[in-house]
Amino acid sequence: MLRIMTIADTVLGYGSPQIAKLTESIGRELQAASQILQPLLPQRAVIDLNLSNITLETVATSIHPYTAVGRGEYINKCVKVVNEIRPDIVIITNYVLFDFIDGLKYKPKKLIHLALEDLEPISMAKNASCRVEQLKRQGEKIDIWLFPESNRAQYDIELLEIQWRRVFIFYNVSSDSFLVNKDKNERFIYAGTLDADISVGKYIFDAEMAPYPVDVYGDLQGTSKDKMKEKLDHLKRLGKRNRVKWHGQIPKVALDKVLPEYSFSLLLWLPVRHALLNAAPNKFFQSIAAGVPVISAPHPQIKVLIERYGCGLVLDGWERHQLINGIRKAKRVMESSVYDEMLKNCKHATSTELCWDIQFSKFDKRFNIKDW
């Protein structure tokens, strides 16, 4: 029997659902035994995802796996497992795991990079040229590159001299069936990264946001965590005048239950670098699949899809006043027949293009998975 092994860079169940879904889908096509290795992160409990026909193994390291030393230990332990089992298909999920390739003592039938994270931070770091040359050499052994967004793909392709015939643009689509809850709570949801340097975390807890009914899910991150906490404390002191609520981080399964209740989903990454301008967020596709129209900053991929399907609103820019203007416009939309049309458009978008089965079918047709 064929075997598939996926090396994850994060604990499954909090984000990046594509890792498990890609493993599962390829395994189903090949009728293969599948296994995923994931790191043990101190702040994230391991979740039983009830994955069909997939064995999930959590690999512990002596220090945090996101440090240089801890990551090296994680990679070495994964290499040892893979070399012992010698799976036919190996999937890597982040450039920081590429040293894994050098440790392989055999050539898998297919080595796949699911490029959910971008190359830009590495290419802009100190001694970047040496690291990029190393990645270029390691990348020569990769058979298939999956990118979630075409502009990000172009950046990485040019830097690493990747052959286009090995590349496929695979949207970060949801694997969930379309679901719509017409009994909406007339509130807005933001679920994702809360880092004031790169995300809507810069504005979401500002006093100017207090009048708007926004539920925020996610853990506070980055160098401005303390400042965000100060803003939250100020909002609490406003009492009933504050309608912004922070719920902390919850597992995806819990988020999936509450998401359909919301009227709109907010998306905004600060365009401080190429990959953030060209964001391809899971939450866009998850929201559409849950029958929740999206209010998004004008990130190219999201803008195109919202305008193509009429499944949300595109902000005029990335500033706080533009976000507030978008929320105000959405409140007016909710009171009109336009909103019902948006809900229908979410269903149309999901059934036409923005779902896992359709995207995977295109991938399957391109690379003839059954011939592997």
VEXKOLLO-571055 format. One record per residue (C-alpha): residue number from 1; residue in one letter; x, y, z. Coordinates in steps of 0.2 Angstrom, whole numbers. Example, Ala and Ser with C-alpha at 12.3 -4.5 7.8 and 13.67 -1.06 7.14 Angstrom:
BEGIN
@num 1&residuo A&u 62&v -22&w 39
@num 2&residuo S&u 68&v -5&w 36
END
This chain:
BEGIN
@num 1&residuo M&u 0&v 0&w 0
@num 2&residuo L&u 6&v 18&w -4
@num 3&residuo R&u 10&v 29&w 11
@num 4&residuo I&u 8&v 48&w 13
@num 5&residuo M&u 18&v 58&w 26
@num 6&residuo T&u 14&v 76&w 30
@num 7&residuo I&u 26&v 87&w 40
@num 8&residuo A&u 16&v 101&w 48
@num 9&residuo D&u 23&v 117&w 55
@num 10&residuo T&u 9&v 120&w 67
@num 11&residuo V&u -4&v 111&w 79
@num 12&residuo L&u -19&v 106&w 68
@num 13&residuo G&u -36&v 112&w 73
@num 14&residuo Y&u -32&v 130&w 76
@num 15&residuo G&u -29&v 136&w 58
@num 16&residuo S&u -22&v 130&w 41
@num 17&residuo P&u -35&v 116&w 38
@num 18&residuo Q&u -28&v 113&w 21
@num 19&residuo I&u -14&v 103&w 29
@num 20&residuo A&u -26&v 89&w 35
@num 21&residuo K&u -37&v 91&w 20
@num 22&residuo L&u -24&v 89&w 7
@num 23&residuo T&u -17&v 74&w 15
@num 24&residuo E&u -34&v 66&w 17
@num 25&residuo S&u -39&v 70&w -2
@num 26&residuo I&u -23&v 63&w -9
@num 27&residuo G&u -24&v 48&w 2
@num 28&residuo R&u -42&v 45&w -4
@num 29&residuo E&u -37&v 46&w -22
@num 30&residuo L&u -23&v 34&w -20
@num 31&residuo Q&u -31&v 23&w -6
@num 32&residuo A&u -15&v 26&w 4
@num 33&residuo A&u -11&v 25&w 22
@num 34&residuo S&u -8&v 43&w 28
@num 35&residuo Q&u 1&v 51&w 43
@num 36&residuo I&u 4&v 69&w 49
@num 37&residuo L&u 18&v 74&w 60
@num 38&residuo Q&u 15&v 90&w 70
@num 39&residuo P&u 25&v 100&w 83
@num 40&residuo L&u 20&v 101&w 101
@num 41&residuo L&u 17&v 119&w 106
@num 42&residuo P&u 16&v 124&w 124
@num 43&residuo Q&u 1&v 136&w 122
@num 44&residuo R&u -9&v 125&w 111
@num 45&residuo A&u -18&v 109&w 116
@num 46&residuo V&u -18&v 95&w 105
@num 47&residuo I&u -35&v 92&w 97
@num 48&residuo D&u -43&v 76&w 92
@num 49&residuo L&u -49&v 80&w 74
@num 50&residuo N&u -56&v 63&w 71
@num 51&residuo L&u -47&v 63&w 54
@num 52&residuo S&u -52&v 49&w 43
@num 53&residuo N&u -39&v 36&w 38
@num 54&residuo I&u -25&v 48&w 45
@num 55&residuo T&u -13&v 45&w 59
@num 56&residuo L&u -8&v 61&w 69
@num 57&residuo E&u 8&v 61&w 79
@num 58&residuo T&u 13&v 75&w 90
@num 59&residuo V&u 32&v 77&w 91
@num 60&residuo A&u 39&v 85&w 107
@num 61&residuo T&u 55&v 95&w 107
@num 62&residuo S&u 66&v 100&w 122
@num 63&residuo I&u 63&v 118&w 119
@num 64&residuo H&u 50&v 128&w 109
@num 65&residuo P&u 49&v 122&w 91
@num 66&residuo Y&u 48&v 139&w 84
@num 67&residuo T&u 66&v 144&w 90
@num 68&residuo A&u 80&v 140&w 79
@num 69&residuo V&u 87&v 125&w 90
@num 70&residuo G&u 69&v 119&w 93
@num 71&residuo R&u 65&v 119&w 75
@num 72&residuo G&u 81&v 109&w 71
@num 73&residuo E&u 76&v 96&w 84
@num 74&residuo Y&u 59&v 95&w 77
@num 75&residuo I&u 65&v 93&w 59
@num 76&residuo N&u 78&v 80&w 64
@num 77&residuo K&u 65&v 69&w 73
@num 78&residuo C&u 53&v 71&w 58
@num 79&residuo V&u 67&v 65&w 46
@num 80&residuo K&u 71&v 50&w 57
@num 81&residuo V&u 53&v 45&w 56
@num 82&residuo V&u 51&v 47&w 37
@num 83&residuo N&u 68&v 38&w 33
@num 84&residuo E&u 62&v 23&w 44
@num 85&residuo I&u 44&v 23&w 35
@num 86&residuo R&u 50&v 29&w 18
@num 87&residuo P&u 33&v 35&w 13
@num 88&residuo D&u 29&v 37&w -6
@num 89&residuo I&u 22&v 54&w -5
@num 90&residuo V&u 29&v 68&w 7
@num 91&residuo I&u 21&v 85&w 10
@num 92&residuo I&u 30&v 99&w 18
@num 93&residuo T&u 21&v 114&w 24
@num 94&residuo N&u 33&v 129&w 26
@num 95&residuo Y&u 50&v 135&w 20
@num 96&residuo V&u 57&v 134&w 37
@num 97&residuo L&u 56&v 115&w 36
@num 98&residuo F&u 66&v 114&w 20
@num 99&residuo D&u 81&v 107&w 29
@num 100&residuo F&u 71&v 92&w 31
@num 101&residuo I&u 74&v 89&w 13
@num 102&residuo D&u 93&v 87&w 15
@num 103&residuo G&u 90&v 73&w 28
@num 104&residuo L&u 81&v 62&w 17
@num 105&residuo K&u 90&v 46&w 13
@num 106&residuo Y&u 79&v 41&w -2
@num 107&residuo K&u 68&v 50&w -16
@num 108&residuo P&u 49&v 50&w -13
@num 109&residuo K&u 39&v 47&w -28
@num 110&residuo K&u 32&v 64&w -25
@num 111&residuo L&u 38&v 78&w -14
@num 112&residuo I&u 25&v 92&w -12
@num 113&residuo H&u 27&v 109&w -4
@num 114&residuo L&u 11&v 116&w 2
@num 115&residuo A&u 17&v 134&w 2
@num 116&residuo L&u 4&v 142&w 15
@num 117&residuo E&u 18&v 154&w 22
@num 118&residuo D&u 27&v 166&w 11
@num 119&residuo L&u 46&v 167&w 7
@num 120&residuo E&u 47&v 186&w 9
@num 121&residuo P&u 52&v 186&w 28
@num 122&residuo I&u 67&v 174&w 24
@num 123&residuo S&u 72&v 184&w 8
@num 124&residuo M&u 72&v 200&w 18
@num 125&residuo A&u 82&v 193&w 33
@num 126&residuo K&u 100&v 195&w 37
@num 127&residuo N&u 111&v 184&w 26
@num 128&residuo A&u 96&v 181&w 15
@num 129&residuo S&u 106&v 178&w 0
@num 130&residuo C&u 114&v 162&w 7
@num 131&residuo R&u 98&v 156&w 14
@num 132&residuo V&u 89&v 159&w -3
@num 133&residuo E&u 103&v 149&w -12
@num 134&residuo Q&u 100&v 135&w 0
@num 135&residuo L&u 82&v 135&w -3
@num 136&residuo K&u 84&v 136&w -21
@num 137&residuo R&u 95&v 120&w -21
@num 138&residuo Q&u 83&v 111&w -9
@num 139&residuo G&u 68&v 116&w -20
@num 140&residuo E&u 75&v 108&w -35
@num 141&residuo K&u 70&v 91&w -27
@num 142&residuo I&u 51&v 97&w -25
@num 143&residuo D&u 40&v 90&w -38
@num 144&residuo I&u 24&v 100&w -35
@num 145&residuo W&u 22&v 118&w -27
@num 146&residuo L&u 5&v 123&w -21
@num 147&residuo F&u 3&v 142&w -18
@num 148&residuo P&u -14&v 150&w -12
@num 149&residuo E&u -12&v 166&w -22
@num 150&residuo S&u -4&v 170&w -39
@num 151&residuo N&u 5&v 186&w -35
@num 152&residuo R&u 14&v 177&w -20
@num 153&residuo A&u 18&v 163&w -31
@num 154&residuo Q&u 26&v 174&w -44
@num 155&residuo Y&u 37&v 182&w -30
@num 156&residuo D&u 43&v 165&w -24
@num 157&residuo I&u 45&v 158&w -42
@num 158&residuo E&u 56&v 172&w -48
@num 159&residuo L&u 67&v 171&w -32
@num 160&residuo L&u 69&v 152&w -32
@num 161&residuo E&u 69&v 150&w -51
@num 162&residuo I&u 54&v 137&w -49
@num 163&residuo Q&u 48&v 129&w -65
@num 164&residuo W&u 30&v 134&w -69
@num 165&residuo R&u 25&v 117&w -74
@num 166&residuo R&u 27&v 112&w -56
@num 167&residuo V&u 16&v 125&w -49
@num 168&residuo F&u -2&v 125&w -45
@num 169&residuo I&u -13&v 140&w -38
@num 170&residuo F&u -24&v 131&w -25
@num 171&residuo Y&u -35&v 143&w -16
@num 172&residuo N&u -36&v 142&w 3
@num 173&residuo V&u -54&v 136&w 1
@num 174&residuo S&u -65&v 128&w 15
@num 175&residuo S&u -69&v 110&w 15
@num 176&residuo D&u -85&v 113&w 23
@num 177&residuo S&u -102&v 111&w 14
@num 178&residuo F&u -112&v 127&w 11
@num 179&residuo L&u -121&v 132&w 27
@num 180&residuo V&u -132&v 147&w 29
@num 181&residuo N&u -141&v 153&w 45
@num 182&residuo K&u -154&v 166&w 41
@num 183&residuo D&u -157&v 170&w 59
@num 184&residuo K&u -142&v 182&w 60
@num 185&residuo N&u -136&v 191&w 76
@num 186&residuo E&u -133&v 207&w 67
@num 187&residuo R&u -115&v 207&w 73
@num 188&residuo F&u -98&v 207&w 64
@num 189&residuo I&u -85&v 194&w 67
@num 190&residuo Y&u -66&v 195&w 65
@num 191&residuo A&u -57&v 179&w 68
@num 192&residuo G&u -38&v 178&w 65
@num 193&residuo T&u -21&v 185&w 69
@num 194&residuo L&u -21&v 200&w 81
@num 195&residuo D&u -5&v 208&w 78
@num 196&residuo A&u -5&v 227&w 78
@num 197&residuo D&u 10&v 228&w 66
@num 198&residuo I&u 2&v 217&w 52
@num 199&residuo S&u -16&v 215&w 55
@num 200&residuo V&u -33&v 223&w 59
@num 201&residuo G&u -26&v 222&w 77
@num 202&residuo K&u -20&v 239&w 74
@num 203&residuo Y&u -37&v 246&w 74
@num 204&residuo I&u -50&v 233&w 81
@num 205&residuo F&u -48&v 239&w 99
@num 206&residuo D&u -48&v 257&w 96
@num 207&residuo A&u -60&v 268&w 106
@num 208&residuo E&u -68&v 273&w 89
@num 209&residuo M&u -73&v 255&w 86
@num 210&residuo A&u -83&v 254&w 102
@num 211&residuo P&u -100&v 259&w 95
@num 212&residuo Y&u -100&v 244&w 82
@num 213&residuo P&u -105&v 227&w 87
@num 214&residuo V&u -89&v 217&w 83
@num 215&residuo D&u -84&v 200&w 91
@num 216&residuo V&u -66&v 197&w 90
@num 217&residuo Y&u -58&v 179&w 91
@num 218&residuo G&u -39&v 176&w 92
@num 219&residuo D&u -24&v 178&w 103
@num 220&residuo L&u -15&v 194&w 105
@num 221&residuo Q&u 2&v 193&w 96
@num 222&residuo G&u 17&v 203&w 91
@num 223&residuo T&u 27&v 217&w 99
@num 224&residuo S&u 11&v 228&w 103
@num 225&residuo K&u 2&v 215&w 114
@num 226&residuo D&u 3&v 226&w 129
@num 227&residuo K&u -4&v 241&w 119
@num 228&residuo M&u -18&v 230&w 113
@num 229&residuo K&u -22&v 225&w 131
@num 230&residuo E&u -22&v 243&w 136
@num 231&residuo K&u -35&v 247&w 123
@num 232&residuo L&u -45&v 232&w 129
@num 233&residuo D&u -45&v 239&w 146
@num 234&residuo H&u -51&v 256&w 140
@num 235&residuo L&u -65&v 248&w 131
@num 236&residuo K&u -71&v 239&w 146
@num 237&residuo R&u -71&v 255&w 156
@num 238&residuo L&u -84&v 262&w 143
@num 239&residuo G&u -96&v 249&w 149
@num 240&residuo K&u -112&v 248&w 139
@num 241&residuo R&u -105&v 261&w 127
@num 242&residuo N&u -93&v 248&w 121
@num 243&residuo R&u -100&v 234&w 109
@num 244&residuo V&u -83&v 226&w 104
@num 245&residuo K&u -81&v 210&w 113
@num 246&residuo W&u -64&v 200&w 113
@num 247&residuo H&u -67&v 181&w 115
@num 248&residuo G&u -49&v 175&w 114
@num 249&residuo Q&u -43&v 161&w 104
@num 250&residuo I&u -54&v 146&w 101
@num 251&residuo P&u -52&v 130&w 91
@num 252&residuo K&u -59&v 129&w 73
@num 253&residuo V&u -72&v 117&w 77
@num 254&residuo A&u -79&v 129&w 90
@num 255&residuo L&u -78&v 144&w 78
@num 256&residuo D&u -87&v 134&w 64
@num 257&residuo K&u -102&v 133&w 76
@num 258&residuo V&u -104&v 151&w 79
@num 259&residuo L&u -98&v 158&w 62
@num 260&residuo P&u -114&v 156&w 53
@num 261&residuo E&u -124&v 167&w 65
@num 262&residuo Y&u -114&v 182&w 60
@num 263&residuo S&u -120&v 195&w 48
@num 264&residuo F&u -103&v 200&w 41
@num 265&residuo S&u -85&v 194&w 42
@num 266&residuo L&u -71&v 207&w 43
@num 267&residuo L&u -54&v 204&w 34
@num 268&residuo L&u -39&v 216&w 34
@num 269&residuo W&u -21&v 213&w 34
@num 270&residuo L&u -9&v 229&w 34
@num 271&residuo P&u -1&v 230&w 17
@num 272&residuo V&u 16&v 232&w 25
@num 273&residuo R&u 24&v 219&w 13
@num 274&residuo H&u 21&v 210&w -3
@num 275&residuo A&u 13&v 194&w 5
@num 276&residuo L&u 1&v 204&w 16
@num 277&residuo L&u -5&v 215&w 2
@num 278&residuo N&u -8&v 199&w -7
@num 279&residuo A&u -16&v 190&w 7
@num 280&residuo A&u -26&v 174&w 4
@num 281&residuo P&u -34&v 171&w 21
@num 282&residuo N&u -43&v 155&w 26
@num 283&residuo K&u -57&v 166&w 34
@num 284&residuo F&u -62&v 173&w 18
@num 285&residuo F&u -67&v 156&w 11
@num 286&residuo Q&u -73&v 149&w 27
@num 287&residuo S&u -85&v 164&w 29
@num 288&residuo I&u -92&v 162&w 12
@num 289&residuo A&u -95&v 144&w 15
@num 290&residuo A&u -104&v 148&w 31
@num 291&residuo G&u -115&v 160&w 22
@num 292&residuo V&u -107&v 175&w 30
@num 293&residuo P&u -103&v 190&w 17
@num 294&residuo V&u -86&v 198&w 19
@num 295&residuo I&u -80&v 215&w 22
@num 296&residuo S&u -62&v 216&w 16
@num 297&residuo A&u -48&v 228&w 13
@num 298&residuo P&u -44&v 228&w -6
@num 299&residuo H&u -32&v 213&w -6
@num 300&residuo P&u -31&v 208&w -24
@num 301&residuo Q&u -37&v 190&w -24
@num 302&residuo I&u -51&v 194&w -12
@num 303&residuo K&u -56&v 210&w -21
@num 304&residuo V&u -57&v 200&w -37
@num 305&residuo L&u -68&v 186&w -30
@num 306&residuo I&u -80&v 198&w -20
@num 307&residuo E&u -83&v 208&w -36
@num 308&residuo R&u -84&v 192&w -47
@num 309&residuo Y&u -98&v 184&w -35
@num 310&residuo G&u -105&v 199&w -26
@num 311&residuo C&u -102&v 190&w -9
@num 312&residuo G&u -97&v 205&w 1
@num 313&residuo L&u -90&v 223&w 2
@num 314&residuo V&u -73&v 229&w -3
@num 315&residuo L&u -66&v 244&w 8
@num 316&residuo D&u -58&v 259&w -1
@num 317&residuo G&u -42&v 256&w 8
@num 318&residuo W&u -33&v 250&w 24
@num 319&residuo E&u -36&v 264&w 36
@num 320&residuo R&u -47&v 264&w 52
@num 321&residuo H&u -59&v 276&w 45
@num 322&residuo Q&u -61&v 266&w 29
@num 323&residuo L&u -65&v 250&w 40
@num 324&residuo I&u -78&v 260&w 50
@num 325&residuo N&u -86&v 267&w 34
@num 326&residuo G&u -87&v 249&w 28
@num 327&residuo I&u -95&v 243&w 44
@num 328&residuo R&u -108&v 258&w 42
@num 329&residuo K&u -112&v 253&w 24
@num 330&residuo A&u -114&v 235&w 29
@num 331&residuo K&u -127&v 240&w 42
@num 332&residuo R&u -137&v 249&w 29
@num 333&residuo V&u -135&v 234&w 17
@num 334&residuo M&u -142&v 222&w 31
@num 335&residuo E&u -158&v 232&w 31
@num 336&residuo S&u -161&v 230&w 12
@num 337&residuo S&u -164&v 216&w 0
@num 338&residuo V&u -146&v 218&w -6
@num 339&residuo Y&u -141&v 207&w 9
@num 340&residuo D&u -152&v 193&w 4
@num 341&residuo E&u -144&v 193&w -13
@num 342&residuo M&u -127&v 193&w -5
@num 343&residuo L&u -132&v 177&w 4
@num 344&residuo K&u -137&v 169&w -12
@num 345&residuo N&u -121&v 174&w -20
@num 346&residuo C&u -111&v 166&w -6
@num 347&residuo K&u -119&v 150&w -10
@num 348&residuo H&u -116&v 152&w -29
@num 349&residuo A&u -98&v 156&w -26
@num 350&residuo T&u -96&v 141&w -15
@num 351&residuo S&u -104&v 129&w -27
@num 352&residuo T&u -96&v 136&w -43
@num 353&residuo E&u -78&v 138&w -38
@num 354&residuo L&u -74&v 142&w -20
@num 355&residuo C&u -74&v 125&w -12
@num 356&residuo W&u -62&v 111&w -9
@num 357&residuo D&u -69&v 98&w -20
@num 358&residuo I&u -69&v 109&w -35
@num 359&residuo Q&u -51&v 116&w -32
@num 360&residuo F&u -44&v 98&w -28
@num 361&residuo S&u -53&v 91&w -44
@num 362&residuo K&u -43&v 104&w -54
@num 363&residuo F&u -27&v 99&w -45
@num 364&residuo D&u -30&v 81&w -48
@num 365&residuo K&u -33&v 84&w -67
@num 366&residuo R&u -17&v 94&w -69
@num 367&residuo F&u -6&v 81&w -60
@num 368&residuo N&u -15&v 65&w -63
@num 369&residuo I&u -14&v 59&w -45
@num 370&residuo K&u -20&v 41&w -49
@num 371&residuo D&u -4&v 39&w -60
@num 372&residuo W&u 7&v 42&w -45
END
